[in-house]
Amino acid sequence: MHHKQLTTATLTRLHQNQVALGEAVWLLAKWIEQRGSTEVTQAVQAQLQLLAINSAAINQALAELIDSPLNS
């Protein structure tokens, strides 16, 4: 496997892990909110927004890496 392909595959898996962790945290935040702790939920949601912003940037970077020439 070329160095670029290995890097892309690894970054893709790391990004999938980030998304999965974000979803798990979101579910926990929802569970906490249902039990009355809105302050904790709001703090978690702020961090989840950062994950979403970074996820979009990572998706764009991965798309560019995948589409770039294979000379790396």
PAZAPA-4460 file (N, C-alpha, C; in steps of 0.05 Angstrom, whole numbers, plus 32768, in hexadecimal, padded with zeros to 4 digits):
% residues 72
    n_x    n_y    n_z   ca_x   ca_y   ca_z    c_x    c_y    c_z   seq   type   mol
   8011   7FE9   8000   8000   8000   8000   8012   8019   8000     1      M     A
   800C   802C   7FEF   801B   8044   7FEE   8019   8054   8008     2      H     A
   802E   8064   800D   802E   8074   8026   8015   8086   8027     3      H     A
   800D   8092   8011   7FF6   80A3   8011   7FDC   8094   8017     4      K     A
   7FDA   807C   800C   7FC2   806B   8011   7FC0   8063   802E     5      Q     A
   7FD7   805C   8039   7FD8   8054   8055   7FD1   806C   8067     6      L     A
   7FDC   8083   8061   7FD6   809B   8070   7FB8   80A2   806E     7      T     A
   7FAD   80A1   8057   7F91   80A7   8053   7F7F   8093   8061     8      T     A
   7F85   807A   8060   7F75   8065   806D   7F77   8069   808C     9      A     A
   7F8E   806F   8096   7F91   8074   80B3   7F82   808C   80BC    10      T     A
   7F85   80A2   80AD   7F76   80BB   80B4   7F58   80B7   80B3    11      L     A
   7F4F   80A7   809F   7F33   80A2   809D   7F28   8092   80B5    12      T     A
   7F37   807E   80BE   7F2F   806F   80D5   7F30   8080   80EE    13      R     A
   7F44   8091   80F1   7F44   80A3   8108   7F2C   80B6   8108    14      L     A
   7F25   80C0   80F1   7F0E   80D1   80EF   7EF5   80C2   80F5    15      H     A
   7EF2   80A9   80EC   7EDB   8099   80F3   7ED9   8095   8112    16      Q     A
   7EF0   8091   811E   7EF1   808E   813C   7EE7   80A8   8149    17      N     A
   7EF0   80BF   813E   7EE8   80D9   814A   7ECA   80DC   8148    18      Q     A
   7EBE   80D5   8131   7EA2   80D8   812D   7E93   80C5   8140    19      V     A
   7E9C   80AD   8142   7E8F   8099   8154   7E90   80A2   8171    20      A     A
   7EA7   80AD   817A   7EA9   80B7   8195   7E96   80CF   8199    21      L     A
   7E95   80E0   8186   7E82   80F6   8187   7E65   80ED   818B    22      G     A
   7E5E   80D9   817B   7E42   80CE   817E   7E3E   80C2   8199    23      E     A
   7E51   80B4   81A3   7E4F   80A7   81BE   7E4C   80BD   81D3    24      A     A
   7E5C   80D2   81D2   7E5A   80E8   81E5   7E3F   80F6   81E3    25      V     A
   7E36   80F9   81CA   7E1B   8106   81C6   7E05   80F6   81D4    26      W     A
   7E07   80DB   81D1   7DF3   80CA   81DE   7DF4   80CC   81FD    27      L     A
   7E0D   80CD   8207   7E10   80D1   8224   7E05   80EC   822D    28      L     A
   7E0B   8101   821E   7E01   811B   8225   7DE2   811C   8225    29      A     A
   7DD6   810E   8212   7DB9   810D   8210   7DAE   80FF   8229    30      K     A
   7DBB   80E9   8231   7DB3   80DA   8249   7DB6   80EC   8262    31      W     A
   7DCC   80FB   8264   7DD0   810D   827B   7DBB   8123   827B    32      I     A
   7DB5   812E   8264   7DA0   8143   8262   7D85   8139   826B    33      E     A
   7D7E   8120   8264   7D65   8114   826D   7D63   8111   828B    34      Q     A
   7D7A   8111   8298   7D7A   810F   82B5   7D7D   812A   82C3    35      R     A
   7D7B   8140   82B3   7D79   815A   82BF   7D93   816B   82C0    36      G     A
   7DA9   8161   82B6   7DC1   8171   82B7   7DC6   8180   829D    37      S     A
   7DB8   8196   8299   7DBB   81A5   8280   7DD5   81B3   827E    38      T     A
   7DE1   81BB   8295   7DFB   81C8   8294   7E11   81B7   8288    39      E     A
   7E12   819D   8290   7E25   818A   8285   7E1F   8186   8267    40      V     A
   7E06   8183   8261   7DFE   817F   8245   7E07   8196   8233    41      T     A
   7E03   81AE   823C   7E0B   81C5   822C   7E29   81C6   8228    42      Q     A
   7E38   81BF   823C   7E56   81BE   8239   7E5E   81A9   8225    43      A     A
   7E51   8192   8227   7E58   817C   8214   7E50   8184   81F8    44      V     A
   7E39   8190   81F4   7E30   8198   81DA   7E43   81AC   81CD    45      Q     A
   7E4F   81BE   81DD   7E62   81D1   81D3   7E7A   81C2   81C7    46      A     A
   7E83   81AE   81D5   7E9A   819F   81CC   7E93   818E   81B3    47      Q     A
   7E7B   8184   81B3   7E72   8175   819B   7E70   8186   8183    48      L     A
   7E6A   81A0   8186   7E6A   81B2   816F   7E86   81B5   8164    49      Q     A
   7E9A   81B6   8175   7EB6   81B7   816C   7EBD   819D   815D    50      L     A
   7EB4   8186   8167   7EB8   816D   8158   7EAC   816E   813D    51      L     A
   7E94   8179   813B   7E86   817A   8121   7E95   818D   810E    52      A     A
   7E9E   81A3   8117   7EAD   81B6   8107   7EC7   81A9   80FD    53      I     A
   7ED5   819C   810F   7EEE   818E   8108   7EE8   8177   80F5    54      N     A
   7ED2   8169   80F9   7ECB   8153   80E7   7EC8   815C   80CB    55      S     A
   7EBB   8172   80C7   7EB7   817D   80AC   7ED2   8184   809F    56      A     A
   7EE4   8190   80AF   7EFE   8197   80A4   7F0E   817E   809E    57      A     A
   7F0C   816A   80AE   7F1B   8150   80AA   7F10   8143   8091    58      I     A
   7EF5   8143   808E   7EE9   8137   8075   7EF4   8144   805C    59      N     A
   7EF5   815F   805D   7EFF   816E   8046   7F1D   8167   8040    60      Q     A
   7F2D   8166   8055   7F49   8160   8052   7F4D   8144   8047    61      A     A
   7F3E   8131   8051   7F3F   8115   8047   7F37   8113   802A    62      L     A
   7F22   8122   8022   7F1A   8122   8006   7F30   812D   7FF4    63      A     A
   7F3D   8142   7FFD   7F53   814E   7FEE   7F6B   813B   7FEC    64      E     A
   7F70   812D   8002   7F86   811A   8003   7F81   8103   7FF0    65      L     A
   7F69   80F9   7FF0   7F61   80E3   7FDF   7F62   80EB   7FC2    66      I     A
   7F5A   8103   7FBC   7F59   810C   7FA0   7F73   8116   7F95    67      D     A
   7F87   811A   7FA6   7FA1   8125   7F9D   7FB1   8110   7F8E    68      S     A
   7FC4   8118   7F7E   7FD4   8105   7F6F   7FE3   80F1   7F81    69      P     A
   7FE9   80DA   7F77   7FF6   80C5   7F87   8014   80C6   7F87    70      L     A
   8020   80DD   7F87   803E   80DE   7F87   8049   80E1   7FA3    71      N     A
   803A   80DC   7FB8   8044   80DE   7FD3   804A   80C3   7FDF    72      S     A
***
